Amino acid sequence: MDGMKLSALLTLFVLLSGTAAQAACYADYKAKQDGPLRLHYGVVEIDGPCTVSNARQVLPGRLNAGGWTLLTVLGTFDENGLDSRKESAGEFFLRF
């Protein structure tokens, strides 16, 4: 393979790798609010690594700003999991 073809393939690889790394990531979670006790299930988009650990770091600040406390992160997923969770999350679908 000549240098030009190799260079083109490497460039393509880098571009495709960057696109995959920028894929949307979502997390579903449970949160509470005291006085009186209220609970909710929600779905949020998160930046950074698409991991439960990252979601646990990102979510408390967002939720606290709205008067909510994170109870648990159930999982993370890509856009393929959004439709199946939209109805359950209701008003807390992509709210925070």
C-alpha positions in Angstrom: 0.0 0.0 0.0 1.4 3.4 -0.9 1.8 6.2 1.5 -1.1 8.2 0.1 -3.6 5.4 0.6 -2.3 4.7 4.0 -2.6 8.3 5.0 -6.2 8.4 3.7 -7.1 5.3 5.6 -5.6 6.7 8.8 -7.5 10.0 8.4 -10.7 8.1 7.9 -10.1 6.0 11.0 -9.4 9.1 13.1 -12.6 10.8 11.9 -14.8 7.7 12.5 -13.3 7.3 16.0 -14.1 10.8 16.9 -17.7 10.4 15.7 -18.2 7.3 17.8 -16.7 9.1 20.9 -19.3 11.9 20.5 -22.3 9.6 20.6 -25.1 10.7 22.9 -25.3 9.2 26.3 -28.3 9.1 28.6 -28.9 7.8 32.2 -32.1 6.9 34.0 -32.3 7.6 37.7 -34.5 7.9 40.7 -34.6 11.0 42.9 -36.5 12.3 46.0 -37.6 15.6 47.5 -38.4 16.0 51.2 -41.2 17.9 53.0 -43.5 16.3 51.8 -41.7 13.3 50.4 -41.9 13.1 46.6 -40.2 10.6 44.3 -39.5 10.6 40.6 -38.0 8.6 37.8 -36.2 10.6 35.2 -33.9 10.4 32.1 -31.1 12.8 31.5 -28.4 13.3 28.8 -24.9 13.2 30.3 -21.5 14.4 28.9 -18.3 12.5 29.3 -17.9 8.8 29.7 -21.2 6.9 29.3 -20.9 5.1 32.6 -23.0 4.9 35.7 -20.1 6.2 37.7 -19.9 9.4 35.6 -23.7 9.8 35.9 -23.4 9.5 39.7 -20.9 12.4 39.6 -22.9 14.6 37.2 -26.5 14.2 38.4 -26.4 15.5 42.0 -25.5 19.0 41.1 -28.2 19.2 38.4 -30.9 17.7 40.6 -30.0 19.7 43.7 -30.4 22.9 41.7 -34.1 21.8 41.2 -34.6 20.8 44.8 -34.1 17.1 44.3 -31.7 14.5 45.8 -30.3 11.7 43.7 -31.2 8.2 45.1 -29.8 6.0 42.4 -28.6 5.8 38.8 -30.3 2.8 37.2 -28.1 2.7 34.1 -26.7 4.4 31.0 -27.7 3.9 27.4 -27.6 5.5 24.0 -30.4 7.1 22.0 -31.9 3.6 21.2 -33.2 3.4 24.8 -35.0 6.8 24.8 -38.4 5.9 23.4 -38.9 3.0 25.8 -38.3 5.3 28.8 -40.1 8.5 27.7 -43.6 7.6 29.0 -42.3 6.4 32.4 -40.2 9.5 32.9 -43.1 11.8 32.0 -42.3 15.4 33.0 -38.7 14.3 34.0 -37.8 13.1 30.6 -34.6 15.1 29.7 -35.7 17.8 32.2 -32.3 18.1 34.0 
